[in-house]
Amino acid sequence: MTTRRGFIASLLAASTLPKLSWADAGDPAYLGAARDASGAYALIGLGPGGDRRFRLPLPDRGHAAAAHPTAPEAVAFARRPGTFALVIDCAAGRIAHSLEAPEGRHFYGHGAFIAEGTILCTTENEIETGRGKVGLWSRSEGYARIGEIDTGGIGPHEILALDGDVLAVANGGIRTHPDSGREKLNIDTMQPSLVYLDPDGGLLEKVELDTDLSRNSIRHIAAVPDGTVAFAMQWQGDEMTPVPLLGLHKRGEAPRLLEADLGEQMAMKGYAGSVAMSADGGFAAITSPRGGRIHRFDTDTGACTAFRRADVCGIATASEGFTATDGRGGVLRLGTNLEPLAAEPDFAWDNHLVRIGA
């Protein structure tokens, strides 16, 4: 019997290297979704210094994008509970493919490539059961759907590809249904988790928090090559409860939860919108648009430095430190200090900033 891993290997063997690279799209370092002053939506490519490399229209509000590792191709996802995703040729400035979630499913706004870019993985909700799924799509077959994996939880949100095509998935634990919009239907019975899956669908490891943190939805994740995964959380209780919003995990170990001092922890209002790790793994940072804060943690000592910035949410690894975006058009450099890199005053950046090649 052919396994999914064997099928992926056959796709790799049959595929050819992309003819174009990200250099053909202006060599951007980041992708971000934005809304302009007219209310139109776009996917923006940014250089390392925050300069705009391209702007491509989107039909509706975007959330995050999955960047192909080598080809100038991005998959832009609708904000949950969206049912479409657009594969955008960033060099030609056109929509190359349109993905529709299978009947009875919706996307959660994130995706990742595995198998050297031949397979796209998408986080999905099986609407009637609430089970989380990872959809598998073959790029070489025009993004035809070729299978799916159970995530072992409810409400999978961000997904990352780790070494060996291991998938890290943040199961937020929150059940939703399109008939109820974005209403959260199971707050009292939430069971968020961070899981690691292999491409054949095997559950390699599942990390859950203590029961007193069962309402702490694990939503976004970032990783570094040594296998450390940082996970950002969103508290589904009283926003002034000073719960930890950042965790660190390595497979086979217990998770570490990091907190700022009491005042700063309360200032985050129970909400971490995005997470990133520095290239060397020495720092992890989370953002809170609700609290107007970035918290940067030393991953060795757990010490936190807080930076204030209104409506800041997107954050990604830079060559040194981090790059962040806010809802007022700001593009920022975060190192020892928080400094402006560029300004797009007509733009409101959406939740996430995606590092190309991360």
C-alpha positions in Angstrom: 0.0 0.0 0.0 1.4 3.4 -1.0 1.8 5.7 2.0 1.2 9.5 1.9 4.9 9.9 2.5 5.7 7.7 -0.5 3.3 9.6 -2.6 4.9 12.9 -1.6 8.3 11.4 -2.5 7.0 10.5 -5.9 5.8 14.0 -6.5 9.2 15.3 -5.5 10.9 12.9 -7.9 8.6 14.0 -10.8 8.8 17.7 -10.2 11.2 20.2 -11.7 12.7 23.2 -10.0 10.7 26.4 -10.4 11.9 28.5 -13.4 11.4 31.8 -11.5 12.5 32.8 -8.0 11.5 35.5 -5.5 14.1 37.7 -7.2 11.7 37.9 -10.2 9.1 39.5 -7.9 11.4 42.2 -6.5 13.1 39.9 -3.9 10.8 40.7 -1.0 11.6 39.6 2.5 8.0 39.7 3.8 4.4 39.4 2.8 1.6 41.3 4.5 -2.1 41.8 3.9 -3.5 45.4 4.1 -6.5 47.6 3.5 -6.0 51.0 1.9 -7.8 54.2 2.4 -10.4 53.4 -0.2 -11.3 50.2 1.6 -9.6 48.0 -1.0 -7.6 45.0 0.1 -4.1 43.9 -1.1 -1.2 41.6 -0.6 2.0 43.6 -0.2 5.6 42.4 -0.7 8.1 44.3 1.5 11.9 44.5 1.4 14.1 44.0 4.5 14.0 47.7 5.1 10.2 48.0 4.8 10.1 49.3 1.3 7.3 48.1 -0.9 8.3 45.6 -3.6 4.8 44.8 -5.0 1.2 45.3 -4.4 -1.4 42.8 -5.6 -5.2 43.2 -5.2 -7.2 40.8 -3.0 -11.0 40.4 -3.3 -11.6 40.7 0.4 -9.8 41.0 3.7 -6.8 38.7 4.0 -5.3 37.1 7.1 -2.0 35.4 6.5 -0.2 34.0 3.5 1.9 31.0 2.8 5.0 31.8 0.8 6.4 29.2 -1.5 10.1 28.5 -0.4 11.6 29.2 -3.8 9.0 30.2 -6.5 7.5 33.7 -6.3 4.2 32.3 -5.3 2.0 33.1 -2.3 -1.2 31.5 -1.1 -3.4 34.3 0.4 -6.1 33.1 2.8 -9.4 34.7 3.6 -10.1 35.6 7.2 -11.8 32.7 9.0 -14.3 31.3 8.5 -13.4 31.8 4.8 -13.8 29.1 2.2 -11.4 30.4 -0.4 -7.6 30.8 -0.8 -5.8 32.4 -3.8 -2.6 31.2 -5.3 -0.9 34.4 -6.5 1.9 34.6 -9.0 3.8 37.5 -7.4 6.1 37.9 -10.4 3.3 38.2 -13.0 0.9 39.9 -10.6 -2.0 37.5 -11.3 -4.1 34.8 -9.6 -2.7 31.5 -10.8 -5.2 29.2 -8.9 -8.2 29.5 -6.7 -8.7 27.0 -3.9 -12.1 26.2 -2.5 -12.5 24.4 0.8 -14.2 21.0 0.4 -17.9 20.9 1.2 -18.5 21.1 4.9 -15.1 22.8 5.6 -13.7 26.2 6.0 -10.1 27.5 6.2 -8.5 29.0 9.3 -6.4 31.6 7.5 -3.0 29.8 7.6 -1.0 27.3 5.5 2.5 25.9 5.0 4.5 24.2 2.2 6.2 20.8 2.7 8.1 18.5 0.4 10.3 21.3 -1.0 7.2 23.2 -2.0 5.3 20.5 -3.8 2.6 20.2 -1.2 0.5 22.9 0.4 -1.0 22.2 3.8 -4.0 24.2 5.0 -5.7 24.3 8.4 -9.4 23.6 8.3 -12.6 23.1 10.3 -14.8 20.0 9.7 -17.9 22.0 10.4 -20.4 19.4 11.6 -18.0 17.6 14.0 -15.7 20.5 14.9 -12.6 18.3 14.2 -9.5 20.0 13.0 -8.1 18.9 9.7 -5.0 19.7 7.6 -5.8 19.7 3.9 -3.1 18.6 1.4 -2.9 20.1 -2.1 -0.5 19.2 -4.9 1.2 22.2 -6.5 2.4 20.1 -9.5 -1.2 19.1 -10.2 -2.6 22.7 -10.2 -3.2 22.6 -6.4 -5.5 19.6 -6.7 -6.5 18.2 -3.3 -4.8 14.9 -2.6 -5.7 14.1 1.0 -6.0 15.3 4.6 -4.8 14.8 8.1 -6.6 14.9 11.4 -5.0 17.5 13.8 -6.1 15.7 17.0 -8.0 18.8 18.2 -10.4 21.5 17.5 -9.8 24.9 15.8 -6.4 24.5 14.2 -5.0 27.9 13.4 -1.4 28.4 12.4 0.7 25.6 10.9 4.4 25.4 10.4 6.7 23.0 8.5 9.6 21.9 10.6 12.7 19.8 9.7 11.8 16.5 8.1 8.4 17.9 7.0 7.1 17.5 10.5 4.1 19.7 10.9 3.5 21.8 14.0 -0.1 22.8 14.4 -1.7 25.2 17.0 -5.1 23.7 17.9 -6.8 26.7 19.4 -9.5 24.6 21.0 -12.3 26.9 20.0 -15.2 25.5 18.1 -17.0 27.7 15.6 -19.8 27.2 13.0 -20.3 29.5 9.9 -24.0 29.7 10.9 -22.9 31.5 14.0 -20.2 33.7 12.4 -17.2 34.0 14.7 -19.1 33.1 17.8 -17.2 30.7 20.2 -19.4 27.7 21.0 -17.4 25.7 23.5 -15.6 28.0 25.9 -16.3 25.9 28.9 -14.9 22.7 27.4 -11.9 24.0 25.4 -8.8 21.8 25.1 -6.2 23.8 23.2 -3.0 22.0 22.2 0.2 22.2 20.2 0.7 19.1 18.1 3.3 17.6 15.9 2.2 15.5 12.9 4.1 13.5 10.3 3.0 13.8 6.6 1.3 10.4 6.9 -1.0 11.8 9.5 0.7 10.2 12.6 0.4 12.2 15.8 4.0 12.4 17.0 3.4 14.5 20.1 0.6 16.5 21.8 1.2 19.3 24.3 -1.6 20.5 26.5 -1.7 23.1 29.3 -2.8 22.7 32.9 -6.6 22.6 33.4 -6.6 26.1 34.9 -5.3 27.4 31.5 -7.8 25.4 29.4 -9.3 28.7 28.2 -5.9 29.9 26.9 -6.3 29.3 23.1 -3.0 28.3 21.4 -3.3 30.3 18.2 0.1 31.2 16.6 3.5 29.6 16.4 7.0 30.3 15.3 10.1 28.1 15.3 13.9 28.1 15.0 16.1 25.4 13.5 17.0 23.8 16.8 13.4 22.7 17.1 12.2 25.2 19.6 8.6 26.3 18.9 7.2 29.5 20.4 3.4 29.6 20.8 1.2 32.6 21.4 -2.1 32.4 23.2 -5.4 34.3 23.5 -7.2 34.1 26.8 -11.0 33.4 26.6 -11.8 34.7 30.1 -11.6 38.1 31.8 -9.1 40.1 29.7 -7.6 41.6 32.9 -6.6 38.1 34.2 -2.8 38.1 34.0 -2.3 34.7 32.4 0.8 33.8 30.4 0.5 34.5 26.7 3.8 33.0 25.4 5.1 29.4 25.7 8.2 27.7 24.4 8.4 24.0 23.6 10.9 21.4 22.3 9.7 17.9 21.5 10.1 15.5 24.4 10.2 18.3 27.0 7.6 20.1 29.1 6.5 23.5 27.8 7.8 26.7 29.5 5.4 29.6 30.0 6.8 33.1 30.1 5.2 36.2 31.7 6.0 39.9 32.1 5.6 41.6 35.4 2.0 42.0 36.6 1.3 45.4 35.2 2.6 44.6 31.8 0.9 41.2 31.7 -2.5 42.9 32.4 -1.8 45.5 29.8 -1.8 42.8 27.1 -5.5 42.3 27.8 -5.3 38.6 27.4 -4.4 38.7 23.7 -1.3 37.9 21.8 -1.9 38.5 18.1 1.3 37.2 16.5 4.6 35.6 17.6 8.1 35.4 16.2 11.5 34.2 17.2 14.9 35.9 16.5 17.1 34.1 14.0 19.4 32.8 16.7 16.6 31.8 19.0 17.7 34.1 21.8 14.5 36.1 21.8 10.8 35.5 21.3 8.3 38.3 20.8 4.5 38.6 20.9 2.3 41.5 20.0 -1.0 42.7 21.4 -3.0 45.1 19.2 -5.6 45.3 22.0 -3.0 46.3 24.5 -0.7 48.3 22.2 2.3 46.3 23.2 5.1 44.2 22.0 6.7 41.9 24.7 10.2 40.6 23.8 11.4 37.8 26.0 14.9 36.5 26.5 14.4 32.8 25.9 17.2 31.8 28.4 16.3 34.0 31.3 12.6 34.7 30.6 13.2 38.4 31.1 10.7 40.6 29.3 11.2 44.0 27.7 7.9 45.9 26.8 7.5 48.3 23.9 4.4 50.4 23.4 2.9 50.8 19.9 -0.8 51.4 19.1 -2.5 48.6 17.1 0.6 46.6 16.6 0.1 43.0 15.5 2.3 41.7 12.7 5.8 40.5 13.6 8.4 38.4 11.9 12.1 37.5 12.2 14.6 40.0 10.7 18.3 39.5 10.0 18.8 41.1 13.4 15.8 41.3 15.8 12.3 41.6 14.4 10.2 43.6 11.9 6.7 44.5 13.0 3.6 46.2 11.4 0.6 48.1 12.8 -2.9 49.1 11.8 -1.8 52.6 11.0 0.6 51.8 8.2 3.8 51.6 10.3 6.6 49.2 9.5 9.0 49.0 12.5 12.3 47.5 13.5 12.6 45.9 16.9 16.0 45.4 18.4 17.2 47.0 21.5 14.7 49.8 20.7 11.5 50.0 18.6 12.2 52.3 15.6 10.3 53.2 12.5 11.5 51.6 9.2 8.9 52.8 6.8 5.4 54.3 6.7 2.5 53.5 4.5 0.0 55.9 6.0 -2.8 54.9 3.6 -2.5 51.3 4.7 -3.9 49.4 7.7 -1.8 46.3 8.0 -3.7 43.1 9.0 -2.7 40.6 11.7 0.3 38.9 10.3 3.7 39.6 8.7 5.1 36.5 6.9 8.8 36.0 6.5 9.6 34.6 3.1 12.0 31.6 3.4 11.4 31.2 7.1 
